[in-house]
């Protein structure tokens, strides 16, 4: 790589056309200017100027090096200008969250993008661990998870709670809800089913459900597509536990029975970022809307 200082000296010399004036412009000595030119010529392997008494002519190779020096300076100026330019309504925002969180977050991101067309959002749906790994590696800038990050290069901010609901077929309204009844109709399983069920049983304060063993339940159906989990339940098959937002967003909600437990059960939501990473200002609007949405659900 050609030394930027030598290129700057050569470019200035070509534009001014005089060694002494170039030295004065760059606050150098005349021998210093000559030394820079000589080192640049040695690095290029060609004479860049042809000295004629106290003047000089630029060689063909010198003209190419001059053009390169001009181009390099312009690229550097563009780079520095871009570093100082941080439009809050333009650029790409990379966010990761769970499938249930995406039900309300993705429409919010699309609404923001329609308001500001130069803002481009990329949302990846992933499990907690993959979101943490993606943020830690710098592949994702902002994540929403339900477990506090236990790694030193990721910071977590508690932003709210996501209510969890036990959802059954509408016919279950007529039944007495017990562990035996749930065991008899079986579980509609999904990737987070056992996690949600254990959390629910541990916090619902319902004595009738204390004997329910999640691991021993019969599985009446399994699906890893979020928008299909409630389909078998709407047809009278099994039960499951899901975040309230996933149930509210389903077109099948009128064919379901959401059990009203004694105590509110919720899952904690954390906003995560990479440690010491200062995000562009375009993320400010996204963070504000996320916090506002979670706050409104309380």
C-alpha positions in Angstrom: 0.0 0.0 0.0 1.3 3.4 -0.9 2.0 5.7 2.0 -0.9 8.2 2.3 1.5 11.0 3.4 3.7 10.6 0.3 0.6 10.6 -1.9 -0.6 13.8 -0.3 2.7 15.5 -0.8 2.9 14.4 -4.4 -0.7 15.5 -5.1 0.0 18.9 -3.6 3.2 19.3 -5.5 1.5 18.5 -8.9 -1.3 21.0 -8.1 1.0 23.8 -6.9 3.8 23.1 -9.3 6.6 24.4 -7.0 8.7 22.6 -4.3 9.1 25.5 -2.0 5.5 26.6 -2.1 4.4 22.9 -1.6 6.7 22.8 1.5 5.1 25.9 2.9 1.6 24.6 2.2 2.3 21.4 4.0 4.4 22.9 6.8 7.4 20.9 5.7 10.9 21.6 4.6 11.8 21.5 0.9 14.2 18.6 1.4 11.3 16.8 3.2 9.1 17.3 0.1 11.8 15.9 -2.1 12.3 12.9 0.2 8.6 12.1 0.1 8.6 12.2 -3.8 11.7 10.0 -3.9 10.2 7.4 -1.6 7.0 7.4 -3.6 8.9 6.9 -6.8 10.8 4.0 -5.2 7.6 2.4 -4.0 6.0 2.7 -7.5 9.1 1.7 -9.4 8.9 4.6 -11.8 9.9 8.2 -12.0 6.8 10.3 -11.4 8.3 13.7 -12.3 11.0 14.8 -14.7 13.0 17.6 -13.1 13.9 20.6 -15.4 16.2 23.1 -13.6 14.0 24.5 -10.8 10.8 23.2 -12.4 9.4 19.7 -13.4 7.1 17.8 -15.7 4.8 15.0 -14.5 5.5 11.7 -16.3 2.8 9.4 -17.6 3.2 7.2 -14.6 3.1 10.3 -12.4 -0.3 11.3 -14.0 -1.7 7.9 -13.0 -0.4 8.2 -9.5 -1.8 11.7 -9.2 -5.3 10.4 -10.4 -5.0 7.7 -7.8 -4.1 10.2 -5.1 -7.1 12.4 -6.0 -9.5 9.4 -6.0 -8.1 8.1 -2.6 -8.6 11.6 -1.0 -12.2 11.7 -2.3 -13.0 8.2 -1.0 -11.6 9.2 2.4 -13.7 12.4 2.5 -16.8 10.4 1.6 -16.0 7.8 4.3 -15.5 10.5 7.0 -18.7 12.2 5.9 -20.7 9.0 6.1 -19.4 8.3 9.6 -20.8 11.6 10.8 -24.1 11.1 9.0 -26.6 9.2 11.2 -30.1 9.6 9.8 -32.7 8.3 12.4 -35.1 7.4 9.5 -32.7 5.6 7.1 -30.6 2.5 7.0 -31.0 -1.2 7.9 -32.1 -2.4 11.3 -31.5 -6.0 12.3 -33.7 -7.4 15.0 -34.3 -11.0 16.4 -37.1 -12.3 18.6 -39.3 -15.4 19.2 -42.2 -16.3 17.0 -44.8 -15.1 19.4 -43.1 -11.8 19.9 -42.8 -11.4 16.1 -46.7 -11.5 15.9 -46.8 -8.0 17.3 -43.3 -6.8 16.6 -43.2 -7.4 12.8 -46.4 -5.4 12.1 -44.9 -2.6 14.2 -41.7 -2.6 12.1 -43.6 -2.6 8.8 -45.6 0.3 10.0 -42.4 2.2 10.9 -41.0 1.4 7.4 -44.1 2.6 5.6 -43.7 5.9 7.5 -40.0 6.1 6.6 -39.3 4.2 3.3 -35.6 4.6 3.5 -35.6 2.6 6.8 -35.2 -1.1 6.1 -36.0 -3.7 8.8 -34.8 -7.3 9.0 -36.5 -9.5 11.5 -35.3 -13.0 12.3 -37.4 -15.4 14.3 -35.2 -17.6 16.5 -35.0 -19.3 19.9 -33.5 -17.5 22.9 -30.0 -19.1 22.6 -29.6 -18.3 18.9 -30.7 -14.7 19.5 -28.1 -14.3 22.2 -25.4 -15.8 20.0 -26.4 -13.6 17.1 -26.3 -10.4 19.1 -23.0 -11.4 20.8 -21.4 -12.1 17.4 -22.7 -8.8 16.0 -24.9 -10.4 13.3 -28.0 -8.9 15.0 -28.1 -5.5 16.6 -31.2 -5.8 18.8 -32.9 -8.8 20.3 -35.8 -9.6 22.5 -35.5 -12.7 24.7 -37.2 -14.3 27.7 -34.0 -15.3 29.6 -31.6 -12.7 31.0 -28.3 -12.8 29.2 -25.6 -14.5 31.3 -22.7 -13.6 29.0 -20.4 -10.7 29.6 -20.5 -9.4 26.0 -24.3 -9.0 25.9 -26.3 -6.5 28.1 -29.9 -7.1 29.1 -32.6 -4.6 29.9 -35.9 -5.7 31.5 -38.7 -4.2 29.5 -41.8 -6.0 30.7 -43.8 -9.1 31.0 -45.6 -11.3 28.4 -48.8 -13.0 30.0 -49.0 -16.7 29.5 -52.4 -18.4 29.1 -53.7 -22.0 29.4 -55.9 -22.5 26.3 -58.4 -25.3 25.8 -61.3 -26.2 23.5 -64.4 -24.1 24.0 -66.3 -27.1 25.4 -63.9 -27.1 28.4 -65.8 -24.2 29.8 -68.3 -26.8 31.2 -65.6 -28.9 32.8 -63.9 -28.7 36.2 -60.3 -28.0 35.4 -58.0 -30.5 37.1 -54.7 -32.2 36.5 -56.6 -35.3 35.6 -58.8 -33.5 33.1 -55.8 -32.0 31.3 -54.0 -35.4 31.3 -57.1 -36.9 29.7 -57.3 -34.5 26.8 -53.6 -34.4 26.2 -51.1 -31.7 25.1 -50.9 -29.9 21.8 -47.1 -29.7 21.7 -44.9 -27.1 20.0 -41.2 -26.1 20.4 -41.9 -24.0 23.6 -44.8 -26.1 24.9 -43.1 -27.8 27.9 -41.2 -24.6 28.8 -44.4 -22.6 28.9 -46.3 -25.3 30.7 -43.7 -25.7 33.5 -43.6 -21.9 33.9 -47.4 -21.8 34.1 -47.7 -24.6 36.6 -45.1 -23.1 38.8 -46.7 -19.7 39.0 -50.5 -20.1 38.6 -51.1 -21.0 42.3 -53.9 -23.4 41.3 -53.9 -26.4 43.7 -56.0 -28.4 41.2 -53.1 -28.5 38.8 -50.2 -29.2 41.2 -50.2 -32.9 40.4 -49.8 -32.4 36.7 -46.6 -33.8 35.3 -45.7 -32.2 32.0 -43.3 -35.0 31.0 -46.0 -37.7 31.4 -48.7 -36.0 29.3 -49.8 -37.7 26.1 -49.1 -35.6 23.0 -52.2 -35.4 20.8 -50.5 -33.2 18.2 -47.2 -31.4 17.5 -46.6 -28.5 15.2 -43.7 -26.0 14.9 -45.7 -23.4 12.9 -47.0 -20.8 15.4 -50.1 -19.9 13.4 -51.2 -23.6 13.4 -50.8 -24.5 17.1 -54.3 -23.5 18.0 -56.0 -25.3 15.1 -56.4 -28.7 16.8 -57.6 -27.1 20.0 -60.3 -25.1 18.1 -61.5 -28.5 16.8 -61.8 -29.9 20.3 -58.3 -31.6 20.6 -56.0 -31.1 23.6 -54.7 -28.0 25.3 -51.6 -25.9 25.4 -49.9 -22.9 26.9 -49.1 -19.8 24.8 -48.3 -16.1 25.3 -51.5 -14.0 25.3 -50.4 -12.1 22.2 -50.3 -15.3 20.2 -53.9 -16.2 21.2 -55.2 -12.7 20.6 -53.8 -12.7 17.1 -55.4 -16.0 16.1 -58.5 -15.9 13.9 -59.6 -19.0 15.9 -59.9 -17.2 19.2 -63.7 -17.4 19.3 -63.5 -21.2 19.3 -61.1 -21.4 22.2 -61.4 -21.2 26.0 -58.7 -19.3 27.9 -58.7 -20.4 31.5 -58.7 -17.7 34.1 -56.1 -18.7 36.6 -55.9 -17.5 40.2 -52.6 -15.7 39.8 -51.2 -13.9 36.8 -48.6 -15.9 35.0 -46.1 -14.1 32.7 -42.8 -14.5 31.0 -40.1 -11.8 31.4 -39.0 -9.9 28.3 -35.5 -8.6 28.0 -34.1 -6.2 25.3 -30.5 -7.3 24.6 -27.6 -5.6 22.8 -23.9 -6.2 22.4 -21.8 -4.9 25.2 -20.2 -1.5 24.5 -22.0 -1.3 21.1 -23.4 2.1 20.4 -26.3 1.6 18.0 -27.2 4.1 15.3 -30.0 6.5 16.1 -32.4 4.7 13.8 -32.7 2.1 16.5 -34.1 4.6 18.9 -37.6 4.7 17.3 -37.7 0.9 17.3 -36.7 0.7 21.0 -39.3 3.3 21.9 -42.1 1.5 20.1 -41.1 -1.8 21.7 -41.2 -0.3 25.2 -44.5 1.5 24.5 -46.1 -1.7 23.2 -45.0 -3.7 26.2 -46.1 -0.9 28.6 -49.6 -0.8 27.0 -50.1 -4.5 27.6 -49.7 -4.1 31.4 
